[in-house]
């Protein structure tokens, strides 16, 4: 089932290669099937080409943590917090802050 969704998303992306939602959906689908390299490729593209696509930062940070790329995860969470603040998105900011603090071994309540 994932393969058919991925194929359909790739077809859509071919028609509209700069659509951030399609890139995000592909990254998520790849992540769901454990294809970390392709997920990483699309998430990283989003942070370069679509810096304001806020949902990217939490998931990319988590993927970096999974891949034992702690410094990249922390930088990603920090950048995401900046984007969330700029967009006045308190919910995303809290999620990213919690992930950042957890990644540094701190509890959210310790702040």
Secondary structure, 3 states (H helix, E strand, C coil): CHHHHHHHHHHHHHHCCCCHHHHHHHHHHHHHCCCHHHHHHHHHHHHHHCCCCCHHHHHHHHHHHHCCCHHHHHHHHHHHHHHHHHCCCHHHHHHHHHHHHHHCCCCHHHC
